[in-house]
Amino acid sequence: MDDRPRTNNNQPSLPIAIGITAGQRKMQTLAVCINKTIRRMKKQMIFLLTGTFVFAAAFSQDIEAVKKQMYYERWNGAEQVLNQMIRADSSNLDNYYWLTEVLIEDKDLEKAKAVDKQVQAYVAAHPVGKDDLLYRVAHAEIMLQAGDSLAAAQIFDDLLKQTKEKNPQVLLAIANAWMHTKSPDYNEVLNLLDRAQKRDKNDPEIFSLAEMCIVD
């Protein structure tokens, strides 16, 4: 008689490979997918940030090229560079500010007015928030050149209040606009430049414009 224990075929059998369960395996797979997604998102973010820095650097270099052309009074060359920048990014209103400055320096007020009308139409259709600070200076400067000094001064005052007189670019741009008038108020210009210099001690344009006030 066979005394060996009989196997109960009705009992559930254990998995052949004893280790992680099916649920744990799913969790591991999900974790791997999440890690891959995070790495991919990091790469995309690095790419986007790099692209932003490259664009900012390129914009800075282009503006420096424009300033160099203006320094040598090569107005046509400066205008060509700015038109290329505008074609590349028509939404950057700083480009139009510099184009307006070039046209005013070149004594082409009518062309500056035409550009201003285009920008005003664009701004009306595309609210830009604080991105239009410099261009609002240019808009006011066109009024100043056209003889409407009261309206221009009101826009300048509004900009100074909005920025709490802490934006050196705006302060410098307003000072520069007043310098383009026939009889600049040098005390006011120097006051604006002094406030700009307190916010940006390394901008050579601030000191250059201050020297012009002293020489004149």
Backbone torsions as a table, in degrees:
resi	resn	phi	psi	omega
1	MET	NA	134.4	-175.9
2	ASP	-84.6	114.6	-179.6
3	ASP	-90.5	0.6	-178.4
4	ARG	-66.8	143.3	-179.2
5	PRO	-65.0	138.5	179.0
6	ARG	-85.0	147.2	178.8
7	THR	-84.7	131.8	177.6
8	ASN	-86.5	108.6	-176.2
9	ASN	-70.8	-12.4	-178.5
10	ASN	-85.7	-11.0	-179.4
11	GLN	-78.1	140.1	178.6
12	PRO	-66.4	139.2	-179.3
13	SER	-87.4	148.2	177.3
14	LEU	-74.9	154.2	175.2
15	PRO	-58.5	148.1	-179.9
16	ILE	-64.6	-44.0	178.8
17	ALA	-100.4	110.8	179.4
18	ILE	-85.0	122.0	-178.2
19	GLY	179.7	-123.5	-179.2
20	ILE	-78.2	148.7	178.1
21	THR	-82.5	171.2	178.8
22	ALA	-62.3	-38.3	178.8
23	GLY	-64.7	-40.1	178.5
24	GLN	-66.0	-37.6	179.8
25	ARG	-63.0	-38.2	178.0
26	LYS	-64.9	-40.2	179.2
27	MET	-64.4	-39.2	177.6
28	GLN	-63.9	-43.8	179.6
29	THR	-61.6	-42.0	178.6
30	LEU	-63.4	-40.7	179.8
31	ALA	-63.2	-40.3	178.9
32	VAL	-63.2	-43.0	179.3
33	CYS	-62.6	-41.7	179.9
34	ILE	-63.7	-43.8	179.5
35	ASN	-61.2	-41.7	178.8
36	LYS	-63.3	-40.9	179.9
37	THR	-64.5	-42.0	179.4
38	ILE	-62.8	-43.4	179.5
39	ARG	-63.3	-39.8	179.8
40	ARG	-65.8	-41.4	178.9
41	MET	-64.7	-38.1	178.0
42	LYS	-62.6	-42.0	179.6
43	LYS	-63.9	-40.9	179.3
44	GLN	-64.8	-40.8	180.0
45	MET	-64.8	-41.8	178.1
46	ILE	-62.1	-40.3	179.0
47	PHE	-63.2	-44.1	-179.6
48	LEU	-65.2	-43.6	179.1
49	LEU	-63.9	-41.6	178.3
50	THR	-61.5	-42.8	178.8
51	GLY	-62.5	-38.6	178.6
52	THR	-64.5	-44.9	179.8
53	PHE	-64.5	-40.6	179.7
54	VAL	-63.8	-43.1	179.3
55	PHE	-63.5	-44.4	179.6
56	ALA	-61.6	-41.1	179.2
57	ALA	-65.2	-41.5	179.7
58	ALA	-64.6	-41.3	178.5
59	PHE	-62.3	-43.7	179.5
60	SER	-61.2	-42.2	179.8
61	GLN	-65.4	-39.4	179.8
62	ASP	-65.4	-42.0	178.7
63	ILE	-64.0	-39.3	177.0
64	GLU	-62.9	-36.8	177.0
65	ALA	-64.8	-39.3	177.6
66	VAL	-64.2	-45.9	-179.8
67	LYS	-61.3	-37.0	178.8
68	LYS	-65.3	-42.4	177.3
69	GLN	-62.7	-39.3	179.8
70	MET	-67.8	-37.8	-179.7
71	TYR	-58.6	-39.8	179.6
72	TYR	-91.3	10.1	177.7
73	GLU	58.3	36.2	174.9
74	ARG	-94.2	76.2	-171.1
75	TRP	-66.1	-39.9	-179.8
76	ASN	-63.5	-41.8	178.8
77	GLY	-64.0	-42.8	178.7
78	ALA	-63.9	-40.4	179.5
79	GLU	-64.9	-38.9	179.0
80	GLN	-63.5	-43.7	179.1
81	VAL	-62.1	-43.3	-178.4
82	LEU	-67.1	-38.6	177.7
83	ASN	-63.6	-36.6	175.9
84	GLN	-65.0	-41.6	178.7
85	MET	-64.3	-39.0	179.6
86	ILE	-67.8	-39.6	176.6
87	ARG	-63.5	-33.7	-179.9
88	ALA	-75.5	-32.6	-178.7
89	ASP	-152.6	89.3	-176.2
90	SER	-74.4	-10.8	-178.0
91	SER	-88.4	-9.3	-179.3
92	ASN	-84.5	102.5	-174.5
93	LEU	-71.2	-18.0	176.6
94	ASP	-61.9	-32.4	177.8
95	ASN	-60.9	-39.8	-179.8
96	TYR	-71.6	-31.2	174.9
97	TYR	-59.8	-49.8	-178.4
98	TRP	-66.6	-35.2	177.0
99	LEU	-64.1	-41.2	177.3
100	THR	-62.0	-42.0	178.6
101	GLU	-60.8	-42.8	179.6
102	VAL	-63.2	-45.0	-178.0
103	LEU	-66.2	-37.7	177.8
104	ILE	-68.3	-41.8	176.6
105	GLU	-62.1	-33.0	-179.1
106	ASP	-86.4	8.4	177.1
107	LYS	61.8	33.2	179.5
108	ASP	-114.3	70.3	-175.8
109	LEU	-66.0	-36.8	-179.0
110	GLU	-63.2	-39.8	177.6
111	LYS	-67.3	-37.9	177.4
112	ALA	-63.5	-38.9	177.6
113	LYS	-63.9	-40.0	179.9
114	ALA	-63.9	-41.8	177.0
115	VAL	-63.6	-41.4	-178.5
116	ASP	-60.8	-41.3	179.9
117	LYS	-62.6	-41.1	179.3
118	GLN	-63.6	-43.2	-178.4
119	VAL	-68.6	-40.8	179.1
120	GLN	-61.5	-38.4	177.4
121	ALA	-65.5	-39.9	179.5
122	TYR	-65.7	-44.9	-178.1
123	VAL	-64.5	-36.6	179.5
124	ALA	-64.7	-33.2	-178.7
125	ALA	-89.6	-21.3	-177.4
126	HIS	-133.6	88.8	177.9
127	PRO	-53.4	131.0	-172.9
128	VAL	-117.1	-0.6	177.7
129	GLY	63.5	-130.2	-176.3
130	LYS	-83.2	-2.4	-176.9
131	ASP	-72.7	-7.1	-176.7
132	ASP	-104.2	14.7	-175.5
133	LEU	-56.0	-52.8	-178.0
134	LEU	-65.5	-38.9	-178.8
135	TYR	-67.8	-31.4	176.1
136	ARG	-63.1	-31.5	173.4
137	VAL	-63.9	-45.0	179.9
138	ALA	-62.7	-42.3	178.4
139	HIS	-58.8	-44.3	178.9
140	ALA	-67.9	-35.4	-179.6
141	GLU	-65.6	-34.7	176.1
142	ILE	-63.7	-41.3	175.2
143	MET	-60.9	-41.4	179.9
144	LEU	-61.3	-44.1	179.6
145	GLN	-67.7	-28.4	-179.7
146	ALA	-84.2	-2.9	175.7
147	GLY	102.2	-1.2	-179.8
148	ASP	-96.0	72.6	-174.9
149	SER	-70.2	-30.2	-179.4
150	LEU	-66.2	-45.4	179.3
151	ALA	-65.6	-39.6	178.8
152	ALA	-63.7	-45.0	-179.0
153	ALA	-62.7	-35.0	178.9
154	GLN	-65.4	-40.9	177.8
155	ILE	-65.8	-42.2	177.8
156	PHE	-59.6	-45.2	-179.8
157	ASP	-62.5	-41.4	179.1
158	ASP	-62.2	-40.4	179.6
159	LEU	-65.9	-40.8	179.5
160	LEU	-65.2	-38.1	177.9
161	LYS	-69.1	-42.6	-178.5
162	GLN	-62.1	-41.1	-178.6
163	THR	-90.2	-1.0	-178.5
164	LYS	56.2	29.2	178.7
165	GLU	56.8	31.3	-178.1
166	LYS	-112.6	0.0	-179.5
167	ASN	-99.2	106.3	-175.3
168	PRO	-63.7	-32.2	179.0
169	GLN	-65.3	-42.4	178.9
170	VAL	-66.9	-43.7	178.7
171	LEU	-60.0	-44.4	179.6
172	LEU	-66.1	-41.0	-178.9
173	ALA	-64.7	-40.8	177.9
174	ILE	-66.5	-42.2	176.9
175	ALA	-59.8	-42.6	-180.0
176	ASN	-64.6	-37.7	178.6
177	ALA	-63.2	-42.7	178.0
178	TRP	-66.4	-31.9	178.9
179	MET	-66.9	-22.1	-179.5
180	HIS	-81.7	-3.2	178.7
181	THR	-80.7	165.5	-177.6
182	LYS	-67.6	-36.1	-178.9
183	SER	-131.0	80.3	-176.9
184	PRO	-64.2	147.1	171.5
185	ASP	-87.6	94.9	-173.3
186	TYR	-63.5	-32.5	178.7
187	ASN	-64.4	-42.0	178.7
188	GLU	-66.9	-41.9	179.0
189	VAL	-60.9	-47.2	-179.6
190	LEU	-64.9	-33.5	177.3
191	ASN	-64.4	-43.4	177.9
192	LEU	-64.2	-42.7	-179.2
193	LEU	-66.7	-35.3	178.1
194	ASP	-64.1	-41.2	178.2
195	ARG	-68.1	-35.9	178.6
196	ALA	-67.5	-39.7	-178.7
197	GLN	-65.6	-31.0	178.5
198	LYS	-68.2	-26.6	180.0
199	ARG	-92.8	-25.2	-180.0
200	ASP	-143.2	101.2	-174.7
201	LYS	-86.5	-0.7	-173.8
202	ASN	-116.7	6.0	-179.0
203	ASP	-86.9	112.9	-178.0
204	PRO	-66.6	-22.9	-179.2
205	GLU	-65.4	-32.1	178.6
206	ILE	-62.7	-46.6	-179.1
207	PHE	-70.3	-35.5	179.7
208	SER	-63.9	-44.3	179.7
209	LEU	-68.6	-35.3	177.5
210	ALA	-63.7	-39.1	177.5
211	GLU	-63.7	-37.4	178.0
212	MET	-61.8	-37.4	178.7
213	CYS	-64.2	-41.2	-178.0
214	ILE	-70.2	-41.8	-179.6
215	VAL	-66.2	-43.7	-179.5
216	ASP	-66.5	NA	NA
